[in-house]
Amino acid sequence: MRRSYKIAIASVSCALAVIAVVAQAYVSTVSIAINVIAALAVSLPLTQKSAGAAIFSYVAAALIGFLAVNIKALPFIVFYAPYAIIQYLLDFVFYRSEKIKLPKWAKISLITVFKLGFFAVAFYACLMLMKVAIADIALFGITWTLPLLMVAGLVAFCAYDPLYRFVFVNMQKIVVKYAGGNRRNGGRKDADGNKSVSRTDVFPEGDGEVFDGFLDGKDAKSDASDKEDKGNKENGKNGQDESKTDRDGDNTSEAEKS
């Protein structure tokens, strides 16, 4: 069942990624945004902490996308999809691993160097494989040579990395909350380290307010018993008050007689 679940989520992930890759080839004005959507589709299995399913989805989507749109799928194949998996492994596996005995500053330094190195290689590979005529690129009156493109790309990448991580973390929360993610194995923790819904928790935290009586171990019968006990106590109190009044009246009469 666990293997079937992984295959199912990988299949959905692959289908969404392929649709996005084909779409970005025909809508060039927003190709970057659609490629990001394709990367998020590949990241769908990662919300369930299944890197294997994400890699399967990436390989299948890359093959189908390349066959469908040829060289226009290269940005997705070379950078967007692989970086989605690499970022997860670095930020949520390597950095949070207690088995790797390194100080935080050392982990952050290694992660930063690896990310920047991967982007530089992927960016250069995309330019070369897509045969972009770098010398002919002119924008805003500037001729964009290879070094200038690399610097501009690194600056854009420094903004892309935290934004993509933010989107992925929130997507993971949505999947866990509405799609019942991470329910197997008695519940796990999400990308932020929060306790997710376990298999035995039918209602996520906060959704059980309608069933407060049942969740607290109370039902209609116990509520009725509580009301009856409360009524008996009130009647007993009233009876004691009446008896005290009668006794006070009797004492007053005896005093008048005397």
Residue frames as qw, qx, qy, qz and C-alpha x, y, z in Angstrom:
[[0.000, 0.886, 0.464, 0.000, 0.00, 0.00, 0.00],
 [0.307, -0.787, 0.117, 0.522, 2.86, 2.34, 0.81],
 [0.382, -0.146, 0.614, 0.675, 4.51, 1.57, -2.54],
 [0.208, 0.612, 0.686, 0.335, 1.22, 2.09, -4.39],
 [0.127, -0.917, -0.260, 0.273, 0.83, 5.45, -2.65],
 [0.336, -0.585, 0.355, 0.648, 4.27, 6.54, -3.83],
 [0.333, 0.165, 0.724, 0.581, 3.58, 5.41, -7.38],
 [0.096, 0.789, 0.599, 0.097, 0.27, 7.29, -7.40],
 [0.165, -0.908, -0.067, 0.380, 1.71, 10.56, -6.15],
 [0.379, -0.380, 0.527, 0.659, 4.68, 10.27, -8.52],
 [0.311, 0.410, 0.738, 0.437, 2.29, 9.72, -11.45],
 [0.014, 0.914, 0.401, -0.054, 0.23, 12.79, -10.58],
 [0.330, -0.759, 0.196, 0.526, 3.41, 14.79, -10.11],
 [0.415, -0.099, 0.650, 0.629, 4.78, 13.67, -13.48],
 [0.248, 0.642, 0.665, 0.289, 1.53, 14.45, -15.32],
 [0.083, -0.952, -0.209, 0.209, 1.37, 17.99, -13.90],
 [0.391, -0.602, 0.377, 0.585, 5.04, 18.59, -14.69],
 [0.418, 0.168, 0.698, 0.557, 4.65, 17.44, -18.30],
 [0.151, 0.831, 0.521, 0.123, 1.64, 19.72, -18.82],
 [0.208, -0.915, 0.017, 0.345, 3.61, 22.68, -17.48],
 [0.462, -0.363, 0.534, 0.608, 6.72, 21.89, -19.57],
 [0.354, 0.427, 0.681, 0.479, 4.68, 21.69, -22.78],
 [0.012, 0.919, 0.392, -0.030, 2.79, 24.88, -21.88],
 [0.318, -0.790, 0.154, 0.501, 5.96, 26.93, -21.25],
 [0.483, -0.045, 0.601, 0.635, 7.23, 26.03, -24.71],
 [0.181, 0.581, 0.617, 0.499, 4.25, 27.74, -26.32],
 [0.201, -0.944, -0.224, -0.135, 3.84, 30.68, -23.90],
 [0.679, 0.228, -0.233, 0.658, 7.30, 32.16, -23.92],
 [0.071, -0.706, 0.075, -0.701, 6.29, 35.39, -22.14],
 [0.612, -0.578, 0.313, -0.439, 5.72, 33.56, -18.84],
 [0.822, 0.211, -0.527, 0.032, 7.98, 30.56, -19.42],
 [0.197, 0.357, -0.694, 0.594, 9.90, 31.15, -16.17],
 [0.533, -0.199, 0.387, -0.725, 6.72, 31.15, -14.07],
 [0.914, 0.083, -0.152, -0.368, 5.44, 27.98, -15.75],
 [0.638, 0.335, -0.645, 0.252, 8.80, 26.27, -15.27],
 [0.127, -0.319, 0.642, -0.685, 8.56, 27.09, -11.56],
 [0.782, -0.053, 0.162, -0.600, 5.11, 25.47, -11.53],
 [0.859, 0.254, -0.438, -0.079, 6.62, 22.41, -13.22],
 [0.320, 0.370, -0.717, 0.497, 9.31, 22.28, -10.52],
 [0.449, -0.223, 0.484, -0.717, 6.64, 22.49, -7.81],
 [0.896, 0.078, -0.148, -0.412, 4.83, 19.60, -9.49],
 [0.695, 0.294, -0.619, 0.219, 8.03, 17.53, -9.25],
 [0.028, 0.340, -0.636, 0.692, 8.29, 18.60, -5.59],
 [0.717, -0.303, -0.123, -0.616, 4.86, 17.15, -4.79],
 [0.880, -0.135, -0.450, 0.074, 6.28, 13.77, -3.61],
 [0.404, 0.272, -0.492, 0.722, 8.78, 15.69, -1.47],
 [0.437, -0.453, 0.144, -0.763, 5.90, 16.96, 0.66],
 [0.934, -0.257, -0.057, -0.242, 5.55, 13.30, 1.69],
 [0.374, -0.704, 0.602, 0.058, 9.31, 12.99, 2.22],
 [0.870, 0.160, 0.451, 0.117, 9.71, 10.68, -0.75],
 [0.017, -0.717, 0.448, 0.533, 12.80, 11.74, -2.69],
 [0.356, -0.044, 0.875, 0.325, 12.69, 8.52, -4.70],
 [0.362, 0.660, 0.658, -0.024, 9.21, 9.29, -6.05],
 [0.109, 0.903, -0.020, -0.416, 10.31, 12.85, -6.88],
 [0.191, -0.502, 0.686, 0.491, 13.32, 11.58, -8.83],
 [0.378, 0.274, 0.862, 0.198, 11.10, 9.10, -10.68],
 [0.276, 0.834, 0.425, -0.216, 8.69, 11.92, -11.53],
 [0.020, -0.817, 0.295, 0.495, 11.54, 14.15, -12.73],
 [0.286, -0.256, 0.807, 0.448, 13.10, 11.50, -14.98],
 [0.351, 0.473, 0.799, 0.118, 9.75, 10.56, -16.54],
 [0.189, 0.898, 0.272, -0.289, 8.67, 14.19, -17.03],
 [0.143, -0.692, 0.454, 0.543, 12.07, 15.10, -18.50],
 [0.323, -0.020, 0.851, 0.414, 11.90, 12.29, -21.07],
 [0.278, 0.657, 0.699, 0.051, 8.31, 12.99, -22.07],
 [0.040, 0.905, 0.105, -0.411, 8.84, 16.75, -22.09],
 [0.205, -0.531, 0.571, 0.592, 11.94, 16.49, -24.28],
 [0.302, 0.217, 0.855, 0.362, 10.11, 14.25, -26.74],
 [0.180, 0.784, 0.585, -0.106, 7.20, 16.71, -26.80],
 [0.123, 0.986, 0.059, -0.093, 8.94, 20.10, -27.13],
 [0.784, 0.394, -0.137, 0.459, 12.56, 19.10, -27.76],
 [0.509, 0.196, -0.312, 0.777, 15.18, 21.67, -26.75],
 [0.252, -0.594, -0.022, -0.764, 12.66, 24.02, -25.13],
 [0.816, -0.507, -0.240, -0.136, 12.41, 21.58, -22.22],
 [0.671, 0.253, -0.427, 0.551, 16.09, 22.04, -21.31],
 [0.116, -0.536, 0.339, -0.764, 15.60, 24.74, -18.63],
 [0.815, -0.362, 0.068, -0.448, 13.27, 22.37, -16.79],
 [0.962, 0.055, -0.240, 0.119, 15.56, 19.39, -17.31],
 [0.601, 0.363, -0.359, 0.615, 18.85, 21.09, -16.46],
 [0.089, 0.299, -0.408, 0.858, 17.88, 23.53, -13.69],
 [0.508, -0.357, 0.043, -0.783, 14.31, 23.91, -12.40],
 [0.903, -0.225, -0.248, -0.269, 13.39, 20.31, -11.61],
 [0.768, 0.061, -0.484, 0.415, 16.78, 19.05, -10.40],
 [0.113, 0.369, -0.388, 0.837, 17.23, 22.12, -8.22],
 [0.656, -0.426, -0.051, -0.621, 13.86, 21.49, -6.56],
 [0.937, -0.189, -0.292, 0.040, 15.12, 18.07, -5.45],
 [0.598, 0.245, -0.383, 0.660, 18.61, 19.33, -4.55],
 [0.165, -0.514, 0.212, -0.815, 17.23, 22.17, -2.44],
 [0.820, -0.410, -0.105, -0.386, 15.05, 19.73, -0.50],
 [0.906, -0.042, -0.316, 0.278, 17.95, 17.38, 0.14],
 [0.417, 0.334, -0.324, 0.780, 20.20, 20.23, 1.28],
 [0.230, -0.444, 0.167, -0.850, 17.77, 22.34, 3.32],
 [0.759, -0.323, 0.057, -0.563, 15.52, 19.69, 4.82],
 [0.977, -0.059, -0.193, 0.062, 17.72, 16.57, 4.96],
 [0.666, 0.289, -0.320, 0.609, 21.38, 17.56, 5.14],
 [0.017, -0.551, 0.252, -0.795, 20.95, 20.69, 7.27],
 [0.661, -0.452, 0.146, -0.581, 18.56, 19.05, 9.78],
 [0.882, 0.029, -0.468, 0.050, 20.37, 15.73, 10.01],
 [0.559, -0.764, 0.282, -0.159, 21.63, 15.01, 13.52],
 [0.950, -0.048, 0.170, 0.256, 23.97, 12.32, 12.21],
 [0.575, 0.564, -0.028, 0.592, 26.13, 14.91, 10.44],
 [0.552, -0.678, -0.228, 0.428, 28.18, 16.39, 13.27],
 [0.411, 0.301, 0.129, 0.851, 28.90, 19.83, 11.85],
 [0.034, -0.453, -0.373, 0.809, 28.18, 23.27, 13.29],
 [0.412, 0.743, 0.492, -0.189, 25.33, 25.20, 11.68],
 [0.124, 0.850, -0.236, -0.455, 27.64, 27.79, 10.12],
 [0.230, -0.348, 0.821, 0.390, 29.62, 25.02, 8.40],
 [0.405, 0.403, 0.819, 0.050, 26.45, 23.39, 7.03],
 [0.296, 0.864, 0.257, -0.316, 25.13, 26.73, 5.78],
 [0.038, -0.724, 0.492, 0.482, 28.47, 27.50, 4.13],
 [0.303, -0.092, 0.894, 0.317, 28.58, 24.14, 2.36],
 [0.382, 0.609, 0.689, -0.093, 24.97, 24.45, 1.25],
 [0.192, 0.882, 0.022, -0.430, 25.53, 27.96, -0.11],
 [0.104, -0.562, 0.670, 0.474, 28.66, 27.01, -2.05],
 [0.340, 0.129, 0.910, 0.200, 26.99, 23.92, -3.51],
 [0.355, 0.734, 0.532, -0.228, 23.86, 25.85, -4.54],
 [0.155, 0.854, -0.194, -0.457, 25.79, 28.64, -6.23],
 [0.194, -0.393, 0.806, 0.398, 28.05, 26.13, -7.96],
 [0.400, 0.344, 0.847, 0.066, 25.10, 24.10, -9.22],
 [0.335, 0.833, 0.305, -0.316, 23.37, 27.20, -10.56],
 [0.015, 0.746, -0.448, -0.493, 26.50, 28.39, -12.36],
 [0.247, -0.153, 0.900, 0.326, 26.99, 25.01, -14.05],
 [0.358, 0.524, 0.770, -0.062, 23.29, 24.63, -14.93],
 [0.232, 0.859, 0.118, -0.441, 23.00, 28.19, -16.23],
 [0.019, -0.612, 0.616, 0.496, 26.09, 27.85, -18.41],
 [0.311, 0.055, 0.927, 0.204, 24.91, 24.45, -19.68],
 [0.381, 0.691, 0.571, -0.227, 21.53, 25.89, -20.68],
 [0.179, 0.836, -0.175, -0.488, 23.19, 28.73, -22.58],
 [0.085, -0.460, 0.785, 0.407, 25.52, 26.40, -24.42],
 [0.330, 0.191, 0.922, 0.066, 23.03, 23.61, -25.13],
 [0.356, 0.754, 0.507, -0.219, 20.40, 26.01, -26.40],
 [0.546, 0.240, 0.339, 0.728, 23.05, 27.71, -28.58],
 [0.029, -0.940, -0.291, 0.179, 22.22, 31.21, -27.38],
 [0.545, 0.519, 0.012, 0.659, 24.17, 33.87, -29.27],
 [0.469, -0.642, -0.345, 0.498, 25.46, 35.68, -26.21],
 [0.336, -0.157, 0.154, 0.916, 27.20, 38.44, -28.18],
 [0.077, -0.366, -0.526, -0.764, 23.90, 39.41, -29.85],
 [0.344, -0.666, -0.654, 0.104, 21.89, 39.73, -26.64],
 [0.143, 0.209, -0.122, 0.960, 21.11, 43.38, -25.92],
 [0.338, -0.693, -0.632, -0.076, 18.68, 44.57, -23.28],
 [0.297, -0.911, -0.184, 0.220, 18.19, 48.05, -21.83],
 [0.300, 0.919, -0.246, 0.066, 21.00, 49.27, -24.06],
 [0.404, -0.634, 0.660, -0.005, 23.49, 46.77, -22.57],
 [0.703, 0.354, -0.590, -0.180, 25.25, 44.02, -24.48],
 [0.790, -0.453, 0.316, -0.266, 24.97, 40.97, -22.23],
 [0.430, 0.510, -0.744, 0.030, 28.24, 39.09, -22.47],
 [0.755, -0.159, -0.635, 0.019, 28.70, 35.75, -20.72],
 [0.362, -0.029, -0.598, 0.715, 30.31, 37.16, -17.52],
 [0.264, -0.112, 0.132, -0.949, 27.58, 39.81, -17.22],
 [0.715, -0.177, -0.445, -0.509, 24.89, 37.19, -17.73],
 [0.642, -0.105, -0.704, 0.284, 26.43, 34.99, -15.06],
 [0.121, 0.013, -0.472, 0.873, 26.52, 37.84, -12.53],
 [0.480, -0.110, -0.076, -0.867, 22.92, 38.84, -13.29],
 [0.739, -0.128, -0.603, -0.273, 21.86, 35.21, -13.09],
 [0.482, -0.070, -0.705, 0.515, 23.50, 34.71, -9.69],
 [0.141, -0.049, 0.301, -0.942, 21.77, 37.81, -8.33],
 [0.657, -0.101, -0.279, -0.693, 18.41, 36.54, -9.58],
 [0.689, -0.058, -0.722, 0.032, 19.18, 33.10, -8.15],
 [0.210, 0.029, -0.641, 0.738, 19.83, 34.56, -4.68],
 [0.446, -0.005, 0.173, -0.878, 16.25, 35.88, -4.74],
 [0.712, 0.039, -0.524, -0.465, 14.81, 32.73, -6.32],
 [0.440, 0.084, -0.854, 0.264, 16.17, 30.31, -3.71],
 [0.070, 0.106, 0.684, -0.718, 14.39, 31.67, -0.58],
 [0.545, 0.154, -0.033, -0.824, 11.20, 32.43, -2.52],
 [0.663, 0.096, -0.671, -0.318, 11.00, 28.89, -3.89],
 [0.292, -0.002, -0.856, 0.426, 11.68, 27.46, -0.44],
 [0.284, 0.104, 0.410, -0.860, 8.87, 29.61, 1.02],
 [0.665, 0.146, -0.283, -0.676, 6.42, 28.41, -1.64],
 [0.574, 0.099, -0.811, -0.047, 7.41, 24.77, -1.14],
 [0.077, -0.017, -0.780, 0.621, 6.99, 24.91, 2.65],
 [0.459, 0.173, 0.265, -0.830, 3.49, 26.38, 2.30],
 [0.675, 0.177, -0.524, -0.489, 2.57, 23.87, -0.40],
 [0.384, 0.077, -0.894, 0.219, 3.66, 21.11, 1.96],
 [0.183, 0.098, 0.617, -0.759, 1.40, 22.48, 4.70],
 [0.611, 0.202, -0.091, -0.760, -1.55, 22.57, 2.29],
 [0.618, 0.162, -0.734, -0.230, -0.96, 18.99, 1.15],
 [0.208, 0.013, -0.866, 0.454, -0.69, 17.78, 4.76],
 [0.291, 0.148, 0.457, -0.827, -3.83, 19.63, 5.81],
 [0.648, 0.323, 0.027, -0.690, -6.20, 18.94, 2.91],
 [0.716, 0.336, -0.547, -0.273, -4.83, 15.83, 1.21],
 [0.905, -0.388, 0.106, -0.135, -4.09, 13.86, 4.37],
 [0.592, 0.603, -0.485, 0.224, -0.37, 13.84, 3.76],
 [0.170, 0.454, -0.737, 0.471, 2.14, 12.04, 5.99],
 [0.752, -0.340, 0.120, -0.552, -0.51, 9.81, 7.60],
 [0.928, 0.055, -0.368, 0.035, 1.39, 6.59, 7.25],
 [0.622, 0.145, -0.529, 0.558, 3.84, 5.32, 9.86],
 [0.437, -0.617, -0.532, 0.381, 1.93, 6.96, 12.70],
 [0.027, 0.992, 0.126, 0.005, 2.46, 10.50, 11.44],
 [0.706, 0.068, -0.009, 0.705, 5.61, 12.40, 10.63],
 [0.170, -0.722, -0.115, 0.660, 6.91, 15.94, 10.72],
 [0.546, 0.799, 0.232, 0.097, 6.59, 18.39, 7.86],
 [0.627, 0.488, -0.084, 0.601, 9.31, 20.56, 6.33],
 [0.115, -0.745, 0.205, -0.625, 9.02, 23.02, 9.20],
 [0.230, 0.172, -0.836, 0.467, 9.27, 20.29, 11.84],
 [0.540, -0.142, 0.256, -0.789, 5.58, 20.50, 12.81],
 [0.352, 0.038, 0.923, -0.148, 3.72, 17.33, 13.81],
 [0.378, 0.054, -0.546, -0.746, 1.59, 16.14, 10.93],
 [0.783, -0.103, 0.113, -0.602, -1.63, 14.15, 10.96],
 [0.215, -0.270, 0.939, -0.009, -1.23, 10.49, 11.88],
 [0.292, -0.112, -0.837, -0.449, -3.19, 7.62, 10.40],
 [0.232, -0.445, -0.830, 0.242, -5.35, 7.32, 13.51],
 [0.033, 0.465, 0.263, -0.845, -6.21, 11.04, 13.62],
 [0.359, 0.569, 0.697, 0.248, -9.24, 11.23, 11.36],
 [0.090, 0.958, 0.230, 0.148, -9.63, 14.96, 11.86],
 [0.525, 0.367, -0.234, 0.732, -6.63, 17.30, 11.66],
 [0.316, -0.382, -0.487, 0.719, -5.99, 19.52, 14.64],
 [0.125, 0.236, 0.038, -0.963, -8.62, 22.23, 14.82],
 [0.423, -0.060, -0.601, -0.675, -11.20, 20.34, 12.70],
 [0.377, -0.266, -0.880, 0.108, -12.63, 18.47, 15.70],
 [0.113, -0.031, 0.357, -0.927, -14.34, 21.46, 17.28],
 [0.619, -0.131, -0.325, -0.703, -17.71, 20.29, 16.00],
 [0.824, -0.176, -0.533, -0.070, -17.20, 17.03, 17.92],
 [0.006, -0.578, 0.543, -0.609, -15.96, 18.54, 21.19],
 [0.753, -0.342, 0.262, -0.497, -18.35, 16.44, 23.27],
 [0.990, 0.103, -0.091, -0.010, -17.14, 13.18, 21.76],
 [0.566, 0.542, -0.430, 0.449, -13.49, 14.18, 21.81],
 [0.180, -0.545, 0.511, -0.639, -13.78, 14.98, 25.52],
 [0.205, -0.031, -0.964, 0.166, -15.40, 11.61, 26.28],
 [0.306, 0.265, 0.532, -0.744, -18.87, 13.08, 26.93],
 [0.042, -0.287, -0.794, -0.535, -22.19, 12.33, 25.27],
 [0.372, -0.457, -0.247, -0.770, -25.83, 13.39, 25.53],
 [0.735, -0.454, -0.501, -0.045, -26.53, 10.99, 28.40],
 [0.580, -0.204, -0.368, 0.697, -23.68, 12.28, 30.54],
 [0.017, 0.262, 0.039, 0.964, -24.78, 15.85, 29.79],
 [0.559, -0.502, -0.388, -0.534, -28.31, 15.00, 30.95],
 [0.741, -0.380, -0.476, 0.282, -26.94, 13.39, 34.12],
 [0.383, 0.023, -0.222, 0.896, -24.89, 16.48, 34.82],
 [0.247, -0.385, -0.172, -0.872, -27.98, 18.67, 34.43],
 [0.701, -0.479, -0.471, -0.240, -29.99, 16.37, 36.71],
 [0.663, -0.250, -0.426, 0.563, -27.28, 16.41, 39.38],
 [0.163, 0.166, -0.080, 0.969, -27.10, 20.16, 39.14],
 [0.455, -0.458, -0.320, -0.693, -30.89, 20.39, 39.52],
 [0.747, -0.427, -0.503, 0.079, -30.86, 18.10, 42.55],
 [0.502, -0.093, -0.330, 0.794, -28.17, 20.20, 44.15],
 [0.094, -0.286, -0.068, -0.951, -30.19, 23.35, 43.54],
 [0.631, -0.475, -0.428, -0.440, -33.36, 21.71, 44.95],
 [0.718, -0.313, -0.489, 0.384, -31.41, 20.53, 47.99],
 [0.300, 0.056, -0.201, 0.931, -30.07, 24.00, 48.53],
 [0.337, -0.388, -0.221, -0.829, -33.55, 25.50, 48.22],
 [0.722, -0.444, -0.512, -0.138, -34.90, 22.93, 50.68],
 [0.589, -0.198, -0.431, 0.655, -32.20, 23.80, 53.18],
 [0.039, 0.201, -0.035, 0.978, -33.01, 27.48, 52.81],
 [0.541, -0.442, -0.369, -0.613, -36.76, 26.79, 53.40],
 [0.737, -0.380, -0.528, 0.183, -36.00, 24.67, 56.46],
 [0.412, -0.044, -0.308, 0.857, -33.82, 27.41, 57.86],
 [0.207, -0.320, -0.141, -0.914, -36.61, 29.94, 57.28],
 [0.679, -0.453, -0.480, -0.320, -39.16, 27.71, 59.04],
 [0.671, -0.279, -0.486, 0.486, -36.83, 27.25, 62.00],
 [0.191, 0.104, -0.145, 0.965, -36.27, 30.99, 62.20],
 [0.424, -0.405, -0.297, -0.754, -40.08, 31.52, 62.11],
 [0.737, -0.425, -0.526, -0.016, -40.66, 29.00, 64.88],
 [0.533, -0.145, -0.395, 0.734, -38.00, 30.57, 67.06],
 [0.051, -0.249, -0.029, -0.967, -39.62, 33.99, 66.55],
 [0.594, -0.455, -0.425, -0.509, -43.07, 32.66, 67.59],
 [0.722, -0.355, -0.518, 0.291, -41.72, 31.10, 70.76],
 [0.340, 0.008, -0.252, 0.906, -39.98, 34.35, 71.67],
 [0.279, -0.357, -0.186, -0.872, -43.25, 36.28, 71.20],
 [0.695, -0.453, -0.512, -0.221, -45.15, 33.82, 73.34],
 [0.637, -0.275, -0.444, 0.567, -42.63, 34.10, 76.13]]
